[in-house]
């Protein structure tokens, strides 16, 4: 009886402890919900269920929640932090319109320290983004201006675009055919060399194969570094690769390599020095900026042949369109890069449809002030807003009953004169974000990937290794940006009959946004 009584007492004590702990957790992490906020999406595990879901599924978790509740907007809580997940084009547009109260800068501030390895003084400069109180523009504002003036349109962008596409054409032409390769590994190398040569010029450190490999090791660990939680323990290879890249870019700057770089690099360097930063900071910036330049670029390009070549009808349509836009001599094909969107609308539409299917790009903003979106939903200060592009891109109410089909024609329409023109539905296509943080590299991406697709479709045949049937690999949508496949695809690439040895000439000109 004594032991039974003791056992009974412990059970009561255990129940009391559980009840006390539950109350303390509720008191510490309770979230007061305003009826104007989006409805809560409940999790099976209180307090930490959404955190566990995110850790397990990555960014695909937001789309998974949307598929379960089918709400245009919902609220989640991660401990005491509120998150607002918005799933319609109208709400995405509302987020972009409220750039002052829904800011990207706090997200940059959170991530860039670990990504680039910045010191306290550099972070103080980054964090000085609340410029409205001082009546002046912050460092991040000026950096944003530089990105738009050198990457979106204008003479500096034209030069960078022309160098990039010519480099790309040279890299493809120098590949010995027929060629057996893994699609994404090959495309990644092509775009790494062609783009970084155009960005950093003749002294480009990533020309070194070891440093090229280091960049992609660094990219693989960048999420862990952005969290800045003991990266030496959790992502040691990525951290070591980052430091090797930093040393190479430091030497590049000491050798004045930026003197022959693109205007984009020249102006980024100049603005940092203007604000009192040193050459070490410039090298840190060079190390991390490649992430924004190259990662989604090569992934989108890698998916393109996997969606196009299994569809003979689409290949034939693209070849007919490109033929009408190309000036061909016996051994040379010439086309104007600046007129590609106008002369080859199906080519651009095919790229957009590729991104719609493969893209996991999402808009994330920090709520700096209570904001009413679309006169319907309140998002409260201290939370974050998330607009998962995949939820909008996969919504049949937006794209029609054939939303799961690969159909580039959904981006095309006939003009009154009967001419086929590109049509991108407002706010429904979120492949490049929008608003004040609309991806500044979007035009460079569209130009270079379009040139890659044009050359592959017109000049080459691509088929699965061993004569197998095409099988589209499953996407890994856990990470931000365009998804990678869960496995690479082995293919054989050979020159198309009648196009052997043809030299492609891409004429530049003035860009039009």
C-alpha positions, 0 to 999 in steps of 0.5 A: 500500500505504501508503494501504491500511495507513493506512485499515486502521489508522483502521478499527481505531481506529474500532472501538476507539473505538466499543467504548470508548464502548459500555463507558463508556456501559454503565458509566455508565448500566448498570441492575442488575435485581432479579429481583423487579422487573417484566421489562424492555421492551427498546428498539431503541436502547440507553440512549436508545431509550425516551427517543426513543420518548417524545419521538416519541409523547408519553404514548401511548408507554407504551400503545404499549409495552403493546400490544407486550408485553401484560405486566401490568407492565414496567420501562424505563430512560431512561439510568440512570433506571428507570421502572415501567409498571403496566397492571392495576387491581390494580396501580393500586390497589396504587400508590394504597395506598402513598402514603407510599412512592410520592409525587406531591409530588416530581413537583409539585416538579419541574414547578411551578417552571417552570409558575408561575415560582416563586422560590427561597424559594417552591420551598423551601416547596414542597420541604418535603414530607418532613414525617414527619421533622419530625412536622408537616404540610407546606405541600403537605399543608395545600394538599391539605386545602384542595382536598379541603375546598372542591372535593370536598363540603360547603357551599363545594363546593356554592356553587362547583358551583351558581355554575358550572352556573348560569354555564354555563346562562347562557352556553349560553342567551345563544348565538344559535341556530342556531349554526355552530361548531367543537365544542372551540373553543366548549366551551373558551370556555363552560367557561373563562368559566363556571368561572373566574367561579365560581372567581375571582368578579366580578373574574375576569381571564379575562373579558378576551378577550385574557387568555382567549386568553393562558391557552390559549397558556400551556397550550399551552407548559406542558410546555416550561415544566415542564421549565424548560429555556430556556423563553424559547427553546423556548416563548417565546409560552407564557412571555410569556402566563404573565407577562401572566396573572401581572401580571393576577392580581397586580393582581386580588389588589392590588385584593382581588378574592379577597374576592369569590372562591370559598372555594377561592381565599380559602383558597389565598391565606390558607395561602400568606400564613400560610406567609410568602409574599407576594402575588406568590406568590399571583398565581403560584399563581392563574396556574397553578391554572387548568390543573388546573381547566379543561383536562381539564374542557372536553376531556371536555365537548367529546367528549361530543356527538361520542359521543352525537349520532351514536347516535339510540338513546342520544339517545332513552334519555337524553331519556327519562331526563332527562324523568322527572327534570325539572319542566317548565312552559311556558317553564322546566325545573327539575332538582336538580343534587345528584340528577343521579347518582341520577335520571339514571344513564345520563347519568353513565354516558355521561360516564364512557364518554366519559372511558374512550374519550378520557382519557389521564389517568395516575398518576405517582409517584416511588418514595421507598422500595423497595416491593413491589406486590400482593406480586408486583412490586418497585419500587426507590427513585429510579425512577418509577411510571406507570399509563397509564389508557388501557392499563387502559381499553382492556383487554378482560380488564377491560371485555369483548370490546366494549371498543372500542365506546361502550357507557355501559351497561357502567357500569350495573346493575339493583338488586334492586328493578329500578332502574337504578344507576350502577356504577363498577368498582373501580380499573378506571376511572382517569379521575380517578386514585385514592388520596391524589391522587384528583382533588379536582375530580372532583365539580365536573367531573362536575356541570358536564359533566353539566349541559352534556350534559343541556342539549345533549341535551334542548334542542338538536340537534347535527349535522355542518356541511353535512349530512355524516355523523358522523366521529369524529376521531382522538385526539391522545394524546401529552399528559397528561389527556383527549386532544384530537382531531387536528382540531376538528369543525364542527357546527351547533347549533339549538334542539330543537322544543318547547324553544325559549326554555326557561329551565333552572333548576338547584337546588342543595342539599347534596352527597353524595360 
